[in-house]
Amino acid sequence: MSILDNRKELSRRVNEVAEVAGFLWQKGWAERNGGNIVINITDCVDEEIRRLPSLGEKREIGTTLPHLRDCYFYCKGTNRRMRDLAREPMANCSVIRITEDCAHYEIIADREVSPTSELPSHLSVHDYLIGKGSSYKASLHTHPIELVAMTHHRPFLEKDVLTRLLWSMIPETKAFCPRGLGIVPYMLPSSVALAEATIDTIDEGYDVVMWEKHGVFAVDTDIMSAFDQVDVLNKAAQIFVTAKSMGFVPDGMTEEQMKEMSRAFGLPK
């Protein structure tokens, strides 16, 4: 028996995660067990799921997250590969329930697969999103090659320098990623400091945050939308890198051209 049995919407969301996991692997953005996905599935939970017993002991989150009381999440497992998740989504992820004290979680389905080591960071972001009344339910961390490469060039790490460069590469970038790309300086992966800096950057208005020399963290209403934003931004990075490899610095769209497009599509300047 699986928690997905006879639950159409929950199955759809889990299968969407599996589809995205396959895309990440195919693109080379998820080497070995790299990358993480966590989605909030609380609105798919029925009374039968709420009665499911824990598959093991309660586990500490490492912090208290008051907005997550009695929330449920589908999480990629630690040391699990995206390519395996794409084939067997319930064997490489787990469903967890946040306990009443908001400081622990229980694994309730389908197997006792320990969630990603970056679970506290992801849950902290979800706690922030719920607290601000956001409709976002998905968080994605992945390693898009060209975007990561660009963070090794210090001038690109200044506020919105990379955003404007990427917007200028192709009109669709600003149309589909109108909030641009936030930057977080290098911090230890899975650290509390990295989680806090990511939340601060999202709070500035970004949906996609670049972790210097590490990867991207994106949030959106669902996992496919989060993936789409990263995909669009990395396409712009590929265009820049391709032009450079051909021996020239791409002109990019002018400021006036980008303003014209913003006016035409009602986008923020």
N, C-alpha and C positions, 0 to 999 in steps of 0.2 A: 504494500500500500504506500502511496505517496500523498503528501499534502496537496499535490496538484490535482488529484483525482476529483473529477466533477466540479472543478473550480475554474471556470473558463477565463475570467479576467486575470486571476493569479497566474494561470498557465501562460497566458499571453505575455504577461510582463516578464516572467522567467525566461520564456523562449526568446524574447527580445534581447534580454541580457546575453543569452547564449549566442545570438546572431552578432551582437556587437563584439563579444569576445572573439569570435571567428574573424571579424574584420581587423581587430587589433593585432591578432597573430599574423594574418596575411600581410599586413602592412609593415611588419617588423617592429611594431611598437610594444611588443609584449614578450621579450626574450625570457626564456626559462619561466620563472614564476612571477615575472615583473608585472606590475599594474594591479589595480584593485577596482572593484565595483561594489557599491552598497546602494540599495534602493529601499525606500520606505514603502512597505506593503500594508500598513495598518488599515487602510480603507478597504482592503480585500479580505480582512480577517472576520470570520464568523464565530459563533459561539462554540462550535465544535473545536476549532483551532485554539480558542482561548482556554479550553479545558485540557489541551494536550499537556502531558507531564514533561518535565525537564528530562533530557537525555543524559544529564550528568549533574555535577555540582554547579551552583551559581558561580559566576566568574566576575571578578572586578573589572570595571571599565578603566579605572585609574583616575576618574574624576566624577563629579556629580552633575548630571545634565537634567535639570528640572522639567524641561519641556518634552522629554522623551518618556515620561511615565506611561507604562502599558503600551508603548509603541512596538511595532514588529518590523524587522528588517531582513532582507535577503542579502547575504554577504558572500563574496568570494572567499574561499578557504585559504588559510596560510599555506605557503609552499605548493599551492595548486597552480597549474598552468592554464592560461587562457585557452590554449588549443584543446585541452581536455574538457574545460568548462563548456566550450562550444559543442562538444559531442555529448557530454553527460552533465547537464547543468545541476542536477540535484545530488550528484556524487562528488561534486567539487565545490559546492557551496553549502551554506546552512541557513536555516531560518532561526532567528533569535528573537527573544522577547525581553524587553527592558523591564526590570522589576520595579516594585513599588517605591523603593528607596532611590531610584534613578541613578544608582551607583554600581549596579550589577546587571548582568544579563544571563539568560538561560538559552541553551540550544534546544529547540523543540522539534526540529525536522530537517531533512529526512534521516540524516545520519549525524553522529557526533563529530562533525567536521569543524575544527577550530577556525574561527574567522581570521581574516587577514590581520597581521601584526599592526597595521595602520588603522584598525577599527576605531580606537579612541579619537583619532584625527577626523575620520569620516563622521562618526557620531557627533562630535563637537560641532561640526559644520551643520549637520541636520538639526541639532538642537537650536543653533542660531537661526536657521531658516524658519523653523516652526515658530520660534519666538517672535520673529518679525512678521509673521502671517504670510510667508511666501507659499506659493503653490508648488515649488520645486520639490521633487521627491527622489532625485537621482544624483549620485556623486560618482565621478569617474577619475581615476588617476592612471596615466599612461605615459609612455616615453616616445613621443613623436620625434623622429630622428633630426629633421632639419630645424625644428624649433629648439630642441636641446642644443644643437650645434651653435645656433645663433647666440645663446646665452654665454658662450665662451668668449664673446667679444664685448668688452666692458661698456663701450658707448651705447650698446643696445639695452643696457640694464637701467638707463635713466628713465624716469617716468614718462610713459607714452611714446618714447622714441620708436620702439618696436611696433607698437600699435599703429602709428601713422605710416611706418614703412610698409607693414603688411597690408593695411587698407589701400595703399597706393598701387599695389601690384596687380589687382584685378577688381573691378567694381563689386562683384559679389561678396568680397570679404567684408566690406563695411555693411552691406545690405543684410548679411546673415549673422554678422558678429558686431552689431552696432555699439556694444559696450567695450570692445577692444580687449586687450590682454594686460592683466595686472602682473606685476613682477614682485617676487619675493626673493631676496638675496639668499645665498646658500645657507642652509641650516641642516642639522643632522636629521636624516630621514626618520620618520615615526616619532619625532620629538614633540613635546608639548609646545615648545617655542614655534615650531613649524606650523602646528595646528592653529595657534593663536594668530600668527602672522597671516595665514591664509584667510581666516575669518575677518581680520582687519581689512584685508585687500578686497574681499567680497563686499564688505560693508561700504567700501568706497564706490561701489557700483559695478564691479566686474563680475562676469559669470565664469570667466576662464582665467586661471591664475598660473603663471609660469614659475616653477621652482628652479632657480638657477642651477645649471649643470645636472639637473635631475629629471624633471618631467613636468607634466601639466596636470592641474587639478581643475575639473569643470563640474558645474552644477546646472541642472535644468529640470523641466517638468517631468521628463522621462529620460531613460538612458540613451535612446537613439538621438534625441535632441542634443544631449550633452556631447555625444560622439560627433554629431554633425558640426558643432561649433569648432571642435578641435581639428576635424578634418579640413574644414574651410580655411582655418588659420594656417595649417601646415601646408596646404596647397599654395598659399601665397608665399610661404617660406621657400617652397620648392622652386617657384618661379624665380625668386630672387637668387637662390643658389645656382640654378641652371644658367641664368644670365651671367653670373659671375664666372662660372666655369667655362663659358663661351668667350670670356676675355673682356667683358665690359660691365660697368655698373648700370643696372636698369634705370631708365628715366623715372618710372613710376608716374601715376596720375598726379597732376598738379593740384595745389590746394584749391584752386577755383573749380577744377573738375570734380573734386570730392565734395565741395560745398554745393555745387549744382546738383549732384546726385542725392545729397542729403535733403535738399529742398524738394526734389522731385518725389522722393519716397518717404518724406516726413520723418527722417532719421535725426538723431541728435547730432550736433555739430562736432 
